[in-house]
Amino acid sequence: MSTTTSNLPASGSTPSVGSSTSDTGAAPSLELPCSESIASLLHPSSGNTVVLGVVALPTSDAMAFALQTDLSGERDPTARLFAKSGLEINAGAAFEIVVPDEVANRFSIGWGSPAKRTRHLVVRGCHAESSCAAHRGSAICESSSTWFAYPGGYWLQQVGCLPLLVRAGGQQQRILIGVGAPCPGQKPAQ
């Protein structure tokens, strides 16, 4: 895993929600609706890596096994398989998760309720008020929570060790996710 610092465009310069879908059926860019969280957490789940202090993901550095895949039911052959894996975000953090160009024609991501496929997920800073709005009166959100969880995962054409880019605060970090097949140092999916 490597960290690269660069001058990145502000999150506000990304395409808006509802951008047209590409040839692969995944939207070029989507914004995660904060209100679609399904849980609040005091800390990220064990087994996830906190990337740039803003998002917790099942990187190959943290996961002993690759994520398990199953048939997605999608008609799009580039999204033939799906690996369910939630997204955990730090309250108030603004960041982007990008599928690099070298795998964009066979790999997409998505979280929310329902999760929509994209190659570029934008999070504009989810706070308790917006993330917990749909859960008023339930125990899902607690006032002391600092992380929010969203359902979703990874769609792919074939299993592999796949890269993602996380961008936040003018920095970029490339991570690897073993999706159906292990990355170096991981074991195959159980």
Backbone as a chain_set.jsonl record, in Angstrom:
{"seq": "MSTTTSNLPASGSTPSVGSSTSDTGAAPSLELPCSESIASLLHPSSGNTVVLGVVALPTSDAMAFALQTDLSGERDPTARLFAKSGLEINAGAAFEIVVPDEVANRFSIGWGSPAKRTRHLVVRGCHAESSCAAHRGSAICESSSTWFAYPGGYWLQQVGCLPLLVRAGGQQQRILIGVGAPCPGQKPAQ", "coords": {"N": [[0.849, -1.161, 0.0], [0.572, 2.21, -0.838], [1.095, 5.669, -0.156], [0.259, 8.659, -1.621], [0.785, 12.042, -1.961], [-0.898, 14.695, -3.356], [-1.927, 17.58, -5.243], [-5.189, 17.781, -5.297], [-8.359, 18.161, -6.987], [-11.032, 19.99, -5.458], [-13.63, 18.384, -3.589], [-16.093, 19.325, -4.387], [-15.935, 19.665, -7.129], [-16.663, 17.463, -8.533], [-18.7, 15.366, -10.71], [-22.287, 15.578, -10.477], [-24.796, 13.928, -8.409], [-26.622, 11.293, -9.883], [-25.53, 11.275, -12.374], [-25.165, 10.282, -15.779], [-25.108, 6.803, -16.687], [-22.285, 4.751, -17.473], [-20.901, 2.798, -20.214], [-20.554, 0.431, -18.884], [-22.612, 0.272, -17.108], [-22.283, 1.313, -14.619], [-22.461, 4.266, -12.744], [-20.608, 7.202, -13.564], [-19.981, 8.9, -11.413], [-21.131, 9.24, -8.082], [-22.858, 10.602, -5.268], [-22.774, 9.727, -1.872], [-25.691, 9.293, -0.077], [-26.111, 10.663, 3.047], [-28.144, 9.99, 4.831], [-28.661, 7.31, 4.461], [-27.382, 5.554, 6.148], [-26.908, 2.547, 8.07], [-26.136, 1.906, 10.574], [-24.534, 3.099, 13.555], [-21.328, 3.636, 14.944], [-18.91, 3.395, 17.58], [-16.268, 2.974, 17.047], [-14.327, 1.995, 14.168], [-14.95, -1.205, 12.599], [-13.186, -4.147, 13.645], [-10.611, -5.571, 11.692], [-10.899, -4.008, 9.51], [-9.165, -1.454, 7.673], [-8.292, 1.808, 8.557], [-8.319, 4.394, 6.373], [-6.534, 7.193, 5.483], [-7.653, 8.411, 7.68], [-10.385, 8.742, 7.326], [-12.115, 6.77, 6.266], [-13.087, 3.36, 6.705], [-11.994, 0.349, 5.436], [-11.961, -3.0, 3.983], [-9.074, -3.762, 3.54], [-6.313, -5.437, 1.895], [-4.213, -5.488, 3.628], [-5.354, -5.673, 6.132], [-7.208, -7.756, 6.173], [-7.293, -11.211, 6.582], [-8.331, -13.033, 4.827], [-9.505, -13.081, 1.444], [-12.368, -11.246, 0.238], [-15.525, -12.854, 0.026], [-17.258, -13.852, -2.909], [-20.288, -13.839, -4.88], [-22.722, -14.752, -7.366], [-24.075, -11.891, -8.894], [-26.529, -11.352, -10.06], [-26.903, -9.345, -11.814], [-27.415, -8.106, -15.13], [-25.41, -6.979, -16.575], [-22.319, -7.908, -17.812], [-19.896, -7.014, -16.739], [-20.4, -6.749, -14.129], [-20.842, -9.19, -13.008], [-20.245, -10.642, -10.685], [-20.571, -10.258, -7.088], [-19.408, -8.851, -4.063], [-20.265, -8.602, -0.858], [-19.794, -6.006, 1.368], [-19.631, -3.772, 3.906], [-19.416, -0.155, 4.236], [-17.599, 2.023, 6.235], [-17.667, 5.167, 7.613], [-15.964, 8.037, 8.838], [-17.436, 10.305, 11.011], [-18.385, 13.375, 9.686], [-16.286, 13.506, 7.871], [-14.952, 14.308, 4.681], [-14.515, 12.881, 1.556], [-13.301, 10.903, -1.249], [-13.81, 7.872, -3.046], [-12.267, 6.089, -5.496], [-12.407, 4.104, -8.406], [-9.68, 2.985, -10.077], [-8.61, 3.856, -13.429], [-7.423, 1.672, -14.79], [-8.871, -0.594, -14.069], [-11.503, 0.063, -14.33], [-13.281, -0.794, -16.304], [-14.151, -3.239, -15.486], [-14.857, -3.36, -12.825], [-16.709, -2.108, -10.12], [-18.097, -0.039, -7.502], [-20.218, 0.469, -4.635], [-22.408, 1.927, -2.231], [-25.016, 2.38, 0.162], [-28.595, 2.701, 0.457], [-30.88, 1.745, -1.586], [-27.743, 0.295, -2.629], [-25.951, 1.812, -5.228], [-24.258, 1.276, -8.266], [-21.034, 2.577, -9.011], [-18.106, 4.303, -10.249], [-16.853, 6.187, -8.877], [-17.148, 7.356, -5.83], [-18.499, 9.852, -3.824], [-18.223, 11.44, -0.727], [-19.518, 13.855, 1.243], [-19.228, 14.674, 3.859], [-20.654, 13.45, 6.353], [-22.73, 14.019, 9.033], [-24.03, 13.476, 12.359], [-26.691, 14.445, 12.404], [-27.621, 14.303, 9.733], [-26.927, 11.683, 8.959], [-28.295, 10.087, 10.726], [-30.924, 10.719, 10.387], [-32.948, 9.118, 9.203], [-33.362, 7.289, 11.154], [-34.553, 8.15, 13.493], [-35.475, 7.925, 16.866], [-34.713, 5.307, 17.107], [-32.332, 2.788, 18.172], [-30.181, 2.795, 16.535], [-28.562, 5.017, 15.974], [-26.385, 6.721, 18.079], [-25.643, 9.382, 20.311], [-22.941, 9.554, 20.892], [-21.603, 8.398, 18.807], [-19.084, 8.034, 16.335], [-18.592, 7.008, 13.876], [-20.151, 5.917, 10.856], [-22.081, 3.368, 9.316], [-22.623, 1.819, 6.147], [-24.547, -0.136, 3.861], [-23.483, -2.305, 1.173], [-21.044, -2.828, -1.401], [-18.854, -4.531, -3.665], [-18.796, -4.858, -7.172], [-17.91, -7.014, -9.811], [-16.24, -8.265, -12.735], [-14.573, -10.503, -12.844], [-12.908, -12.454, -10.313], [-10.345, -11.016, -8.218], [-7.364, -9.253, -7.101], [-7.895, -6.137, -6.338], [-7.43, -2.637, -7.051], [-8.108, 0.426, -5.277], [-8.586, 3.956, -5.012], [-8.285, 6.312, -2.457], [-9.198, 9.531, -1.674], [-8.563, 12.4, 0.174], [-8.46, 15.469, 1.926], [-6.453, 16.664, 0.282], [-4.713, 14.577, -0.116], [-3.835, 11.334, -1.443], [-4.411, 7.877, -1.359], [-3.533, 4.668, -2.366], [-5.089, 1.57, -2.23], [-5.445, -1.996, -1.763], [-7.879, -4.474, -2.43], [-8.838, -7.68, -1.796], [-10.901, -9.403, -3.738], [-12.744, -12.032, -3.923], [-10.506, -13.343, -4.825], [-7.25, -13.737, -3.486], [-5.093, -11.066, -2.395], [-1.521, -10.425, -2.408], [-0.173, -12.043, 0.412], [-2.624, -12.617, 1.54], [-5.191, -15.095, 2.223], [-7.162, -17.343, 0.183], [-10.688, -16.626, -0.467], [-13.072, -17.647, 1.987]], "CA": [[0.0, 0.0, 0.0], [1.388, 3.405, -0.89], [0.397, 6.923, 0.01], [0.754, 9.69, -2.504], [0.184, 13.336, -1.72], [-0.957, 15.497, -4.568], [-2.929, 18.635, -5.223], [-6.37, 17.224, -5.918], [-9.457, 19.097, -7.049], [-11.944, 19.939, -4.327], [-14.716, 17.43, -3.781], [-17.197, 19.991, -5.049], [-15.775, 19.737, -8.572], [-17.018, 16.186, -9.138], [-20.028, 15.336, -11.29], [-23.348, 15.504, -9.484], [-25.542, 12.692, -8.261], [-27.52, 11.043, -10.998], [-24.821, 11.346, -13.641], [-25.556, 9.169, -16.64], [-24.283, 5.624, -16.502], [-21.32, 4.469, -18.531], [-21.145, 1.565, -20.957], [-20.532, -0.703, -17.97], [-23.777, 0.32, -16.249], [-21.945, 1.995, -13.374], [-22.429, 5.72, -12.888], [-19.246, 7.735, -13.447], [-19.791, 9.474, -10.088], [-22.327, 9.338, -7.249], [-22.664, 11.066, -3.904], [-23.406, 8.858, -0.888], [-26.662, 9.993, 0.769], [-25.786, 10.437, 4.458], [-29.294, 9.424, 5.545], [-28.797, 5.88, 4.184], [-26.58, 4.718, 7.055], [-27.693, 1.501, 8.741], [-25.649, 1.736, 11.94], [-23.508, 4.017, 14.026], [-20.297, 2.901, 15.671], [-17.949, 4.199, 18.331], [-14.985, 2.738, 16.396], [-14.475, 1.13, 12.995], [-14.901, -2.646, 12.862], [-11.864, -4.768, 13.578], [-10.433, -6.202, 10.395], [-10.852, -2.958, 8.488], [-8.074, -0.487, 7.766], [-8.709, 3.204, 8.439], [-7.541, 4.994, 5.306], [-6.449, 8.659, 5.579], [-8.439, 8.871, 8.826], [-11.752, 9.089, 6.942], [-12.951, 5.637, 5.866], [-12.565, 2.05, 7.078], [-12.212, -0.589, 4.337], [-11.336, -4.309, 4.183], [-7.883, -3.826, 2.69], [-5.528, -6.674, 1.957], [-3.331, -5.389, 4.794], [-6.098, -5.958, 7.356], [-8.033, -8.958, 6.058], [-6.528, -12.44, 6.365], [-8.935, -13.734, 3.704], [-10.17, -12.269, 0.424], [-13.819, -11.199, 0.372], [-16.245, -13.896, -0.695], [-18.141, -13.345, -3.961], [-21.391, -14.665, -5.338], [-23.312, -14.167, -8.567], [-24.778, -10.662, -8.535], [-27.861, -11.257, -10.644], [-26.892, -8.226, -12.765], [-27.284, -8.492, -16.538], [-24.151, -6.417, -17.059], [-21.251, -8.89, -17.575], [-18.806, -6.438, -15.949], [-20.846, -6.795, -12.732], [-21.319, -10.563, -12.877], [-20.041, -11.084, -9.309], [-20.74, -9.245, -6.049], [-18.86, -9.121, -2.728], [-20.918, -7.74, 0.126], [-18.872, -5.46, 2.36], [-20.083, -2.444, 4.298], [-18.519, 1.002, 4.238], [-17.655, 2.756, 7.498], [-17.091, 6.495, 7.398], [-15.755, 8.871, 10.014], [-18.421, 11.385, 11.032], [-17.931, 14.679, 9.233], [-15.18, 13.416, 6.905], [-15.236, 14.451, 3.249], [-13.522, 12.113, 0.807], [-13.732, 10.226, -2.464], [-13.255, 6.554, -3.337], [-12.227, 6.043, -6.96], [-11.927, 2.901, -9.074], [-8.693, 3.457, -11.054], [-8.917, 3.621, -14.839], [-6.962, 0.374, -15.299], [-9.846, -1.653, -13.773], [-12.846, 0.645, -14.372], [-14.166, -1.499, -17.234], [-14.528, -4.551, -14.941], [-14.955, -3.255, -11.379], [-17.432, -0.939, -9.633], [-18.334, -0.006, -6.065], [-21.448, 1.166, -4.298], [-22.94, 1.802, -0.879], [-26.24, 3.134, 0.394], [-29.769, 1.853, 0.578], [-30.059, 0.652, -2.093], [-26.427, 0.654, -3.173], [-25.927, 2.016, -6.674], [-22.909, 1.078, -8.783], [-20.311, 3.742, -9.495], [-16.641, 4.202, -10.289], [-16.35, 7.334, -8.115], [-18.071, 7.667, -4.742], [-18.189, 11.108, -3.138], [-18.822, 11.638, 0.596], [-19.335, 15.287, 1.511], [-19.123, 14.973, 5.291], [-21.893, 13.041, 7.011], [-22.79, 14.317, 10.46], [-25.076, 12.72, 13.04], [-28.026, 14.924, 12.052], [-28.023, 13.792, 8.416], [-26.742, 10.239, 8.886], [-29.248, 9.407, 11.599], [-32.257, 11.253, 10.134], [-33.897, 8.046, 8.908], [-33.424, 6.359, 12.282], [-34.998, 8.855, 14.697], [-36.188, 7.101, 17.824], [-34.189, 3.935, 17.176], [-31.03, 2.685, 18.833], [-29.126, 2.704, 15.522], [-27.632, 6.145, 16.122], [-26.175, 7.201, 19.433], [-25.015, 10.704, 20.275], [-21.488, 9.45, 21.021], [-21.057, 7.698, 17.642], [-18.177, 8.807, 15.496], [-18.501, 6.325, 12.58], [-21.432, 5.481, 10.314], [-21.946, 2.208, 8.433], [-23.508, 1.789, 4.975], [-24.503, -1.416, 3.161], [-23.061, -2.264, -0.229], [-19.904, -3.674, -1.684], [-18.044, -4.493, -4.876], [-19.246, -5.634, -8.325], [-16.75, -7.246, -10.654], [-16.36, -9.216, -13.836], [-13.894, -11.724, -12.4], [-12.252, -12.268, -9.027], [-8.991, -10.491, -8.309], [-6.83, -8.314, -6.123], [-8.26, -4.931, -7.073], [-7.033, -1.385, -6.424], [-8.99, 1.581, -5.088], [-7.931, 5.181, -4.575], [-9.019, 7.119, -1.484], [-8.706, 10.91, -1.716], [-9.089, 13.249, 1.249], [-7.557, 16.492, 2.446], [-5.315, 16.896, -0.6], [-3.874, 13.377, -0.182], [-4.394, 10.173, -2.125], [-3.796, 6.611, -0.961], [-3.948, 3.502, -3.151], [-5.238, 0.382, -1.398], [-5.809, -3.212, -2.479], [-8.953, -5.256, -1.847], [-8.947, -9.026, -2.359], [-12.32, -9.649, -3.983], [-12.886, -13.366, -4.472], [-9.158, -13.894, -4.97], [-6.402, -13.055, -2.511], [-3.956, -10.198, -2.699], [-0.335, -10.997, -1.764], [-0.254, -12.113, 1.868], [-3.96, -13.051, 1.958], [-5.639, -16.439, 1.876], [-8.378, -17.301, -0.66], [-11.97, -16.428, 0.215], [-13.558, -18.845, 2.678]], "C": [[0.897, 1.226, 0.0], [0.523, 4.634, -0.718], [1.065, 7.953, -0.871], [0.048, 10.986, -2.156], [0.235, 14.126, -3.01], [-1.973, 16.602, -4.383], [-4.126, 18.137, -6.008], [-7.445, 18.29, -6.015], [-10.349, 18.937, -5.827], [-13.075, 18.977, -4.635], [-15.871, 18.053, -4.546], [-17.082, 20.021, -6.559], [-16.135, 18.432, -9.273], [-18.393, 16.256, -9.762], [-21.081, 15.118, -10.22], [-23.995, 14.131, -9.447], [-26.451, 12.542, -9.464], [-26.848, 11.213, -12.345], [-25.212, 10.144, -14.478], [-24.606, 7.998, -16.436], [-23.378, 5.426, -17.7], [-21.723, 3.206, -19.267], [-21.208, 0.362, -20.033], [-21.751, -0.721, -17.056], [-23.513, 0.979, -14.918], [-21.898, 3.495, -13.641], [-20.991, 6.209, -12.77], [-18.964, 8.286, -12.046], [-21.134, 9.553, -9.369], [-21.935, 9.886, -5.882], [-23.42, 10.138, -2.961], [-24.397, 9.672, -0.063], [-26.398, 9.66, 2.246], [-26.904, 9.726, 5.197], [-29.452, 7.924, 5.339], [-27.908, 4.988, 5.058], [-27.484, 3.697, 7.733], [-27.238, 1.263, 10.18], [-24.682, 2.862, 12.273], [-22.576, 3.23, 14.94], [-19.433, 3.867, 16.466], [-16.575, 4.129, 17.677], [-15.235, 1.927, 15.138], [-14.358, -0.342, 13.393], [-13.476, -3.166, 12.8], [-11.774, -5.518, 12.253], [-10.444, -5.211, 9.248], [-9.646, -2.065, 8.731], [-8.663, 0.915, 7.645], [-7.757, 3.872, 7.453], [-7.666, 6.518, 5.392], [-7.317, 9.236, 6.695], [-9.909, 9.096, 8.536], [-12.674, 7.916, 6.669], [-12.27, 4.336, 6.283], [-12.978, 1.049, 6.009], [-11.479, -1.905, 4.605], [-10.116, -4.503, 3.28], [-7.16, -5.15, 2.853], [-4.567, -6.664, 3.143], [-4.026, -5.834, 6.076], [-6.833, -7.287, 7.333], [-7.165, -10.183, 5.767], [-7.026, -13.189, 5.138], [-9.5, -12.723, 2.707], [-11.673, -12.284, 0.696], [-14.451, -12.3, -0.469], [-17.164, -13.247, -1.727], [-19.241, -14.36, -4.247], [-21.899, -14.035, -6.622], [-24.176, -12.984, -8.156], [-26.222, -10.626, -8.999], [-27.983, -10.106, -11.635], [-26.773, -8.767, -14.18], [-25.971, -8.024, -17.129], [-23.016, -7.41, -16.78], [-20.079, -8.331, -16.768], [-19.14, -6.42, -14.458], [-21.413, -8.173, -12.408], [-21.262, -11.068, -11.438], [-20.233, -9.931, -8.336], [-20.108, -9.739, -4.758], [-19.471, -8.108, -1.772], [-19.906, -7.3, 1.169], [-19.296, -4.029, 2.663], [-18.984, -1.4, 4.234], [-18.694, 1.715, 5.57], [-16.936, 4.084, 7.314], [-17.01, 7.254, 8.714], [-16.71, 10.056, 9.932], [-17.772, 12.709, 10.631], [-16.85, 14.662, 8.174], [-15.685, 13.555, 5.473], [-14.125, 13.74, 2.488], [-14.14, 11.537, -0.452], [-13.081, 8.848, -2.512], [-13.386, 6.372, -4.841], [-11.709, 4.682, -7.419], [-10.946, 3.379, -10.143], [-9.056, 3.043, -12.486], [-8.539, 2.223, -15.311], [-7.922, -0.775, -14.997], [-11.292, -1.175, -13.897], [-13.798, -0.085, -15.313], [-14.604, -2.866, -16.706], [-14.747, -4.549, -13.429], [-15.723, -1.994, -11.018], [-17.731, -1.129, -8.149], [-19.688, 0.644, -5.81], [-21.9, 0.889, -2.883], [-24.146, 2.704, -0.755], [-27.4, 2.162, 0.436], [-30.848, 2.307, -0.394], [-28.724, 1.163, -2.624], [-26.536, 0.769, -4.684], [-24.473, 1.926, -7.13], [-22.324, 2.376, -9.328], [-18.83, 3.414, -9.601], [-16.014, 5.309, -9.432], [-17.403, 7.707, -7.077], [-17.593, 8.913, -4.012], [-18.938, 11.14, -1.808], [-18.498, 13.063, 1.005], [-19.267, 15.64, 2.991], [-20.43, 14.687, 5.994], [-21.783, 13.279, 8.511], [-23.968, 13.56, 11.055], [-26.473, 13.151, 12.599], [-28.504, 14.318, 10.726], [-27.923, 12.279, 8.332], [-27.786, 9.486, 9.691], [-30.689, 9.839, 11.35], [-33.296, 10.161, 9.907], [-34.118, 7.116, 10.095], [-33.865, 7.031, 13.577], [-35.8, 7.909, 15.599], [-35.695, 5.666, 17.915], [-32.83, 3.955, 17.857], [-29.886, 2.651, 17.825], [-28.101, 3.826, 15.692], [-27.587, 6.6, 17.573], [-25.416, 8.514, 19.363], [-23.496, 10.637, 20.349], [-20.826, 8.771, 19.816], [-20.157, 8.61, 16.833], [-17.991, 8.187, 14.12], [-19.901, 5.898, 12.16], [-21.199, 4.368, 9.303], [-23.022, 2.237, 7.349], [-23.411, 0.423, 4.312], [-24.035, -1.246, 1.721], [-21.913, -3.203, -0.461], [-19.306, -3.444, -3.051], [-18.651, -5.393, -5.953], [-18.051, -5.823, -9.245], [-17.037, -8.31, -11.705], [-15.744, -10.558, -13.46], [-13.129, -11.416, -11.122], [-10.833, -11.732, -9.22], [-8.607, -9.663, -7.105], [-6.943, -6.955, -6.794], [-7.902, -3.654, -6.319], [-8.196, -0.404, -6.283], [-8.121, 2.759, -4.684], [-8.844, 5.882, -3.579], [-8.37, 8.488, -1.498], [-9.38, 11.723, -0.621], [-8.028, 14.253, 1.655], [-6.324, 16.726, 1.601], [-4.355, 15.721, -0.703], [-4.609, 12.282, -0.94], [-3.654, 8.934, -1.649], [-4.393, 5.495, -1.805], [-3.974, 2.298, -2.216], [-5.605, -0.806, -2.288], [-6.885, -3.953, -1.694], [-8.959, -6.608, -2.548], [-10.417, -9.377, -2.5], [-12.461, -10.994, -4.698], [-11.568, -14.085, -4.674], [-8.239, -13.098, -4.053], [-5.399, -12.093, -3.148], [-2.73, -10.858, -2.069], [-0.452, -10.925, -0.242], [-1.62, -12.535, 2.397], [-4.194, -14.506, 1.59], [-6.864, -16.307, 0.975], [-9.626, -17.104, 0.177], [-12.432, -17.735, 0.836], [-14.822, -19.351, 2.031]], "O": [[1.873, 1.284, 0.748], [-0.649, 4.636, -1.093], [2.287, 8.099, -0.864], [-1.179, 11.012, -2.068], [1.272, 14.214, -3.668], [-2.789, 16.556, -3.463], [-4.09, 18.076, -7.237], [-7.457, 19.228, -5.218], [-10.409, 17.861, -5.234], [-13.436, 18.777, -5.795], [-16.562, 17.354, -5.287], [-18.054, 20.375, -7.227], [-15.934, 18.305, -10.481], [-19.19, 17.117, -9.39], [-20.797, 14.537, -9.172], [-23.778, 13.291, -10.321], [-26.979, 13.519, -9.995], [-27.532, 11.289, -13.366], [-25.556, 9.095, -13.934], [-23.448, 8.178, -16.06], [-23.677, 5.882, -18.804], [-22.763, 2.613, -18.979], [-21.854, -0.632, -20.365], [-21.905, -1.668, -16.285], [-24.451, 1.188, -14.148], [-21.353, 3.935, -14.654], [-20.229, 5.684, -11.958], [-17.848, 8.16, -11.543], [-22.151, 9.892, -9.975], [-20.824, 9.662, -5.404], [-24.575, 9.798, -3.217], [-24.002, 10.639, 0.588], [-26.458, 8.495, 2.638], [-26.638, 8.935, 6.103], [-30.303, 7.312, 5.984], [-27.704, 3.813, 4.75], [-28.671, 3.945, 7.944], [-27.873, 0.512, 10.92], [-24.095, 3.488, 11.39], [-22.988, 2.288, 15.616], [-19.247, 5.018, 16.071], [-15.805, 5.087, 17.733], [-16.251, 1.239, 15.042], [-13.741, -0.674, 14.405], [-12.661, -2.692, 12.008], [-12.775, -6.039, 11.763], [-10.041, -5.543, 8.133], [-9.168, -1.94, 9.858], [-9.445, 1.182, 6.733], [-6.545, 3.912, 7.669], [-8.772, 7.06, 5.374], [-7.675, 10.413, 6.66], [-10.63, 9.592, 9.401], [-13.889, 8.041, 6.82], [-11.046, 4.215, 6.227], [-14.163, 0.909, 5.705], [-10.503, -1.937, 5.355], [-10.141, -5.323, 2.362], [-7.37, -5.881, 3.82], [-4.152, -7.724, 3.611], [-3.374, -6.315, 7.002], [-7.056, -7.882, 8.387], [-6.391, -10.184, 4.809], [-6.26, -13.893, 4.479], [-9.922, -11.633, 3.094], [-12.19, -13.218, 1.309], [-13.96, -12.629, -1.549], [-17.777, -12.215, -1.455], [-19.145, -15.542, -3.916], [-21.545, -12.899, -6.936], [-24.923, -13.065, -7.182], [-27.051, -9.945, -8.396], [-29.042, -9.909, -12.232], [-26.105, -9.776, -14.407], [-25.473, -8.616, -18.087], [-22.767, -7.729, -15.617], [-19.335, -9.105, -16.166], [-18.286, -6.118, -13.625], [-22.354, -8.298, -11.625], [-22.127, -11.833, -11.014], [-20.079, -8.766, -8.705], [-20.253, -10.907, -4.397], [-19.22, -6.907, -1.873], [-19.237, -8.132, 1.783], [-19.314, -3.178, 1.774], [-17.795, -1.715, 4.185], [-19.821, 1.982, 5.988], [-15.771, 4.134, 6.919], [-17.873, 7.126, 9.582], [-16.785, 10.731, 8.905], [-16.741, 13.102, 11.176], [-16.521, 15.712, 7.623], [-16.714, 12.989, 5.105], [-12.942, 13.966, 2.742], [-15.341, 11.665, -0.691], [-11.943, 8.674, -2.075], [-14.479, 6.487, -5.396], [-10.716, 4.171, -6.901], [-11.348, 4.118, -11.042], [-9.713, 2.027, -12.713], [-9.24, 1.64, -16.138], [-7.804, -1.837, -15.608], [-12.216, -1.933, -13.599], [-15.013, -0.002, -15.134], [-15.341, -3.582, -17.384], [-14.817, -5.613, -12.814], [-15.43, -0.921, -11.545], [-17.631, -2.234, -7.616], [-20.237, 1.301, -6.694], [-21.793, -0.234, -2.39], [-24.278, 3.683, -1.49], [-27.208, 0.946, 0.448], [-31.653, 3.174, -0.054], [-28.601, 2.323, -3.018], [-27.143, -0.079, -5.338], [-23.572, 2.435, -6.465], [-22.997, 3.158, -10.0], [-18.366, 2.387, -9.107], [-14.794, 5.364, -9.28], [-18.428, 8.303, -7.409], [-16.428, 9.015, -3.63], [-20.144, 10.896, -1.765], [-17.328, 13.434, 1.101], [-19.251, 16.823, 3.332], [-21.233, 15.596, 6.208], [-20.858, 12.798, 9.167], [-24.815, 13.055, 10.317], [-27.352, 12.306, 12.436], [-29.647, 13.875, 10.614], [-28.761, 11.648, 7.689], [-28.121, 8.35, 9.356], [-31.593, 9.366, 12.038], [-34.424, 10.282, 10.385], [-34.982, 6.241, 10.038], [-33.573, 6.521, 14.659], [-36.686, 7.19, 15.136], [-36.207, 4.887, 18.72], [-32.253, 5.019, 18.085], [-28.731, 2.493, 18.219], [-26.899, 3.592, 15.565], [-28.619, 6.831, 18.204], [-24.628, 8.727, 18.443], [-22.822, 11.57, 19.913], [-19.608, 8.588, 19.808], [-20.431, 9.799, 16.668], [-17.31, 8.766, 13.274], [-20.734, 5.558, 13.0], [-20.244, 4.41, 8.528], [-24.165, 2.623, 7.591], [-22.317, -0.131, 4.203], [-24.175, -0.174, 1.131], [-21.803, -4.244, 0.187], [-19.252, -2.316, -3.541], [-18.982, -6.548, -5.688], [-17.265, -4.897, -9.44], [-17.946, -9.129, -11.571], [-16.319, -11.614, -13.723], [-12.747, -10.272, -10.873], [-10.204, -11.965, -10.252], [-9.416, -9.408, -6.214], [-6.181, -6.646, -7.71], [-8.048, -3.586, -5.098], [-9.139, -0.414, -7.074], [-7.057, 2.587, -4.09], [-10.04, 6.031, -3.827], [-7.153, 8.611, -1.353], [-10.605, 11.736, -0.502], [-6.843, 13.927, 1.721], [-5.245, 16.965, 2.145], [-3.292, 15.845, -1.311], [-5.834, 12.298, -1.062], [-2.427, 8.933, -1.545], [-5.613, 5.392, -1.941], [-3.008, 2.036, -1.499], [-6.026, -0.628, -3.431], [-6.823, -4.053, -0.468], [-9.074, -6.668, -3.773], [-11.103, -9.62, -1.507], [-12.315, -11.081, -5.918], [-11.527, -15.315, -4.691], [-8.442, -11.898, -3.869], [-4.933, -12.289, -4.27], [-2.887, -11.775, -1.263], [-0.786, -9.881, 0.318], [-1.759, -12.788, 3.594], [-3.489, -15.074, 0.755], [-7.536, -15.276, 0.995], [-9.631, -17.378, 1.377], [-12.208, -18.807, 0.274], [-15.383, -20.354, 2.473]]}, "num_chains": 1, "name": "protein.A"}
